[in-house]
Amino acid sequence: EFGMMGDHTIKSQRPRSVHEKRVPQEQADAAKFMAQTGESGVEEWAQWSTCSVTCGQGSQVRTRTCVSPYGTHCSGPLRESRVCNNTALCPVHGVWEEWSPWSLCSFTCGRGQRTRTRSCIPPQYGGRSCDGPETQHKPCNIALCPVDGQWQEWSSWSQCSVTCSNGTQQRSRQCTAAAHGGSECRGPWAESRECSNPECTANGQWNQWGHWSGCSKSCDGGWERRIRICQGAAVTGQQCEGTGEEVRRCSEQRCPAPYEICPEDYLMSMVWKRTPAGDMAFNRCPLNATGTTSRRCSLSVHGVAFWEHPSFARCISNEYRHLQHSIKEHLAKGQRTLAGDGMSQVTKTLLDLTQRKNFYAGDLLISVEILRNVTDTFKRASYIPASDGVQNFFQIISNLLDEENKEKWEDAQQIYPGSVELMQVIEDFIHIVGMGMMDFQNSYLMTGNVVASIQKLPAASVLTDINFPMKGRKGMVDWARNSEDRVVIPKNIFTPMSTELDESTVFVLGAVLYKNLELILPTLRNFTVVNSKIIVVTIRPEPKTTDTFLEIELAHLSNGTLNPYCVLWDDSRTGDALGEGHICGCRTSWKDTSHWNRLLKVSSNLVLNTSREVIMESSGTPSVTLIVGSGLSCLALITLAVVYAALWRYIRSERSIILINFCLSIISSNILILVGQTQTHNKGICTTTTAFLHFFFLASFCWVLTEAWQSYMAVTGKIRTRLIRKRFLCLGWGLPALVVAISIGFTKTKGYGTAHYCWLSLEGGLLYAFVGPAAAVVLVNMVIGILVFNKLVSRDGILDKKLKHRAGQMSEPHSGLTLKCAKCGVVSTTALSATTASNAMASLWSSCVVLPLLALTWMSAVLAMTDKRSILFQILFAVFDSLQGFVIVMVHCILRREVQDAFRCRLRNCQDPINADSSSSFPNGHAQIMTDFEKDVDIACRS
């Protein structure tokens, strides 16, 4: 059903039965509608819309509606579009391009401006132009413009310098201050002119001579001059008499020859340029340090220039420099506790650094400075360090005073006496720790190089004398326990003697024993050396007693020196150099040849808490006793070698070769003993000397064992071949070399040589590397000697049937190999047994006499080298060493039968017993084959 509502057509439908028939009127209306549209249910297309754009290409749209009275779908689209072309072109607006970079400032100083621009792409077809500026500006000011100084007006001329004759007048001008880097005024700031009084008739006078000019040449003679000015002569007066210029020669020393100039050298990644002898070259320190390193060019005794070792006394490692700067950061915290804790942390860090051992000489000095700053901070902050901090402090001291740092200390103390400063720091630190302790409390600090005692003692509680060090104390280090140095502090020192001190006074007592501080003290004068350990005793407050003595016993480190005397030096007398000690209040008495007892009087003119005592002696050469003993032994053995060389073609055998090697080992040992006495200051040479001395000491024992082994093989009839002879060499030289190599490999040469002697260190058990093998050799030699002796005392002398068969019998033929004497044919068993027995008896002499004497000689040598304080061991060594050489000559030369026969044959000019018939053949047709043993038999045949 259709109806009208306003201008719209409304379609409606009512329910209808499927069996209901249409009204004829409805059918007519539907047919009429279809006739009008031409399509079932679709209306006509609407008009085309206007174009979407007014210029350029656009689009148009039209629509239609689907009207279906029967609910059927319309066919075809309900919307259509088409392109509409507008003949008018669209306008294109202008567009800005990117800004250009800012230009440079228009002025290099003062206020300027910077500019940047951009371009506009022009519009088209009536478009709009670009909006906005084409150029931008901004102010700039690189720097203030320099203002040059400007001269002001000249002042008026001054009055004439003289009232008569010729003089001078001056005037000056001032320059305004330059600003912002401007240049100063150029030109003179003062002018002078002559002035005169025409009416004056005064004569001229010389001014003072000027300074000498620089020499025209640096060497081979040059000239230098100076001048003076005549002033005051009037126009009518006379000029000065004499000359106004003097000339003299200078630099008359000759220029260095090429051999007196150190050549350019490359060492430790640094280039050292050519430098004349006597001068120094400088370089930057390595990359891990700051500062400068220097190296001196010196002349040798032959006048040839050579480079000395570089000095690193001014080089400080970066870690030490950073640690020094960190002290300022801790001090800036402003609180005492925080500053004290910070210093404790600095101490721990310094301990780690000093334990690495890889520091420069300058690091030693900076370490002392750091310890001084730490101590001063503790003192100002009234901070008492903990026990761990105290132990760390003394461990740092021990690390710095290690023997390995001796050369670094010598280098460092060329610019500053750091070791003396270090002792003063230790004393101040002891007082700080002592003041924080409880009454009657004591603390012992024991390290590898320092032993210290800190005690806090009320005056009324000191009832007995105090001994230091306490050698029986638990945990005491070996070097201090075995030391014979001690100090006895009497109880009377703590007795109050003035109104300032009463029985309630509490004393802080500190005592320090240094192991090797004497090695690193600054070089003393007058060729003196410190010949004892150093003991420091410090007491605060200062005692006021006048009649009390300290008893200090110091053992000599070495003998053979001249003019020993007792010295006490006092730090309070700052004008005295180290070594210029004072004998006031010092009473000396000899205890024995190796000790001094001293009674030090405590008086008002001697500050006890800063006094240190040493023994100073003039340094000397090796002991005369050692030279005599070694010389006699070497002379005897060299004589034996000469005799063997003269008779070698007659006595050449394995036994003779063993003896020559044995003598060589003893001679080398004696020479190295003397060399080691003079090379303790040179660590490298001392270590090398100790290693070779260790080797030759063991080699002498091993060659005695080799001789015993050879004798055992002789009496048992063993055939020696080239392999056996090589075993002799391996035993004599190879075994000692193996022992020394293993010892050096495990210790890395630590303990091979000390600051006092060139021998194995007595600490750490390294000495067993010599005692153990030597004892084993002696034991094995005793066993072999017993076996040889059993063979000799048997019924037939030689029981081995094979030996008898090799020796042969005069009454029976031989089908195999026989021995032919060089002169008399076949050797009898009796002759062979006698010769072998003679050689074996000589070997028994070596085992029973030479070996014990050798052991006594080397034992006394070790004691003489390591304990230089007593002359007894040196005398024993001289006696045993001389007697050893004499016994070896007696047993192996004078009493040896082969040597006697060879000497007789030499006098009679006999034919060589060994080579005479070497080309002949045995009667049975076999070729002659002679071993060293058979040559011995051949020699026995001749006798």
Phi, psi and omega in degrees: 000137180242143176215176181242133174227102185070232179263009185247148176267130182251131177253130178222165182209134179257161178295141183216146178281151179290340182265359182282138181267147182288150176281140182303330181292323179295319179296326180289320180295319180296317180296325180294320182293316179297327180290331182282319185274333183079356179215141186290115170083012182238134178277177178285156177292144176281173179289153177293140179285169178289159182296144185290338179231158179265347177215148181080188184280131178225204181212155176235153184225144170221155185225168173212165185243144178268120178238111182233110181289345184251009178077015179272159180278146177274144177263147179094164183285154176261354182219137177227150176224155178212158180281139176239122182262122177260128184289343180281133177280142182284144176287144178247120181282155176290145183231134178284140170277178181291151176294144174284161176298156178294140178284168175294160179297142185290342177227145179281345176211161183075193185272130177221197178215155177244147187230147170217154184229166174213156183251151180252127174286123189295150179284163180225154174055040176083018179286170182276151176283168181291140176266148176103171184282153177269339183227143176235147179229149172214148183286155177215151180210092185293310180200162176291140181290134179295144178246112180288151175290147182236134177290137172271181183292148176296145174282172178288155178295138178285173177290158179297142185291340179229155177268351182220151179063198185279138177217197181225153173236148181233153169215157184220168176215158183248153182250129175294149185293134174284151182226153174055043176082014178289159182278151176287169179293140178259146181107169183287146176267351180218152176227151176224155177212156180284149176220152183209158175250109185300335183276352184272144180238030183287152177271160179282156177227144181284139169280177178293151176296143174282179179287153176292139177285170177293151181290143182289339180222152180272345179200170180063025173083126177218194182228147172221151186225160173215157184227164174218158187245136175273125186226147174099001181283128178282172180298322180263000181272178182265148177285166181294145177274147180097181183263152178261013181216139175234143180229138177216160180279154181209166178049053182279354177293146183287153177290145182295141176286165180304325180282355176259016177237127178289129181287167177297136186225148176243113183217134176055044177062026178228143178261122179255116185284164179303132185219132176293155179299137182096344179260172181237146174251149184235151178212164172289150176292163177305169187298332182272015182213164177241155180116195181235147175246146184235159180211126184266141173261120185239168177255137176281176180296339179268005178082019180254134181287144177211153179277134169276174178292144179298149177256127179249028183293337180254014177259130180235125180297153183297325181294320179292321179296319178295322179294322177296321179291329181293338178298319178297324179295320179292323180291334181285353181291335171084351180247140184298315182296316180295320178295318178295317177297323178296320178294325176296321177293323176298321179297318179297317179296318179295325177298315178298321181292318183287339178283347180283337176072353184258070180232167182267170178297324178295334177293330176297316181292319180291330176294319177297319179295321178296317178297324177296317178296320178298314181297316179296323178294317176302320183290315181292324182273359183052044183259130179257113181292153178288170182298323177295321178294322178294317179296319178298321180300312182286333176291325175298316178302315180297319179297320181291328183268015180294148182300331181295341182264012184301311181294325178292322177294319178299322178291315184293323186280005169289337180247342180196134179284074185294329182293323178293317177299324180297319178297321179294322177297318180298318180297315179297321180294322178299319181292324178295315180294319182297322180293338179269358181274162175281157176302144181069001180278144177224153182222132178248127178247117184238120179230184184291337184229355182220137171235125184230149177231132178234123182226144174245113191235118169295142186300323184284347185264354181276104185252344181228163176292153183251127179254140177217136357276160177275095189290339179269004182292144180295133179085004181297135181293153187297317185294329178281324179294322181275353181287147178259012179269140180201163175224138178246119181257110184291151181293337183294340180298327185271004178280125181297132180239005181216168180291340181289330182243137176231186185291343178276358180293138179248127180258145170253115182253125176234139178222136183227132174246122181262137181286314186217032179297332182296341182282337188244010174292156177303153182300129182273168184268169173059034175056038178257154179228154175278122187243032175202168171288169183247130178243132178247130176236127181226133181226130175223136359290164186295129177295154183246016181287155182238349185230027181248140182243141168271137176255116180239127178247121180238131179272143177291142176277333180203156176253187179082011179256169187243152172052058177288144177208157184270137181226138174232124178244157191230122181290340182291341178264083189292342182283349183267138176281161179297133181100339175272067186284179184235134182266001181297136177072021183238119179245122187248140175218145179279130172268313171203192185290347185238007182225156170233136169257135180230138173248113182259117182280130178272108183231171185291336182268009179227113181281111187294326189284356177233017182266143177225146186237139177219168170252133179242133180220152176289133182288148182222188180271179177304154183301142178298325179298316178295321180296317180295312181298313180293323181295316180296318179296314180295322179298317179295316182290324176295322176299316178299318180295322179295317179298316180296323179294322179290328183253019191299321183291344178265331187243013182296122180195174178298322182295323178292321178296318178298318181295319180298317178296323178297315178296322180298320180294322180289318179298315180298320180297317180296320179295317181293329177298317180290321179295320182296335180290340183251001186240022180292336181281342181255105188297318182296312180293322180296318178296316179296317179299318180296318180297315179291324178295319174302317181294312184287329174300311179293324181297322179297321176294317183293328179287330172295319177295322178297320178296320178296320179297319179295320178294321179297319179293329180291315183284341177264355174080022177288137179277125177272131176245180178299326178297318179295318180297325176294328178293327175300314180295322179296323180288319184287317183249325186289317181297314176298321179297322179294317180297315181295319180297317179295318180297316179293323179297322181282324185265348184055041179065005176286125185099349175274090183095137177234184181286347184251336182204157179258077178202173182299137181295141179281354180257144175090000176082009181293334181298336179293343175294342174256315184294319182298303178299322180295318179295321178297319179297316179299318180295313179296323180295323177296318179297314180296321178298321178295318179296317178296319180297320178298322178294321184288329183269005177290172189294314182265005180083301179235119187263346186290119182293324179298322178294318179298320179295321178292323180289324176087165176239145182291336189259000183228147180284165181233127178271336181259208181288130177238161178261131179247128177288151183294336183238323190244013174087225187287140182268141178273157178297324182295315180295318180297317180297321181294317180294314180297321179295323178297314179296319180296323178296322176296322177294323176296323175300319179296318181291322187271334185242307186293315183296311176300321179294323177296318179297317179295322181296310183289330176294315178292329177295317179297317179293323180292326180283320186273335180239086184279358184284332184252134179278347184299313182293329177291322178293317178299318179297317180299318180293309183295321182294317178295316180296324178298314178298318179296316181295320179297319178295319180295312186288318189258001179228297186292317183267358181278127186293322181297322179292320179297314180294319180295324179294319177296316181296324178296321179292326180273359180059050180289163175286152180304116184290344185264325187253358188298307185246034185292339183265357181281170181241159176287159180299330183277003175096354180278145178290150181279127176234117184240123172270177177299324179296318179292330175294322175299319178296321180295322177294320177298325179298321181297328183276000000 
